[in-house]
Amino acid sequence: MTSHALHWLRAARLAAALAGAALLCTGCAVVAVADAAVTVGAVAVKTTAKAAGAVVGAVIPD
């Protein structure tokens, strides 16, 4: 192979490696966003349940 062909082969390998790394990072970002959404949903449900419990506790006498 000529040095010109080796240069392009190295460049292609580097581009493939960078593209693979970008795809992996994108996957991690998707998981992080999904995890954050689930956490927000869980906190909202927990807060609503606490508020409902407080209302029931205030309305129903002991």
Secondary structure, 3 states (H helix, E strand, C coil): CCHHHHHHHHHHHHHHHHHHHHHHHHHHHHHHHHHHHHHHHHHHHHHHHHHHHHHHHHHCCC
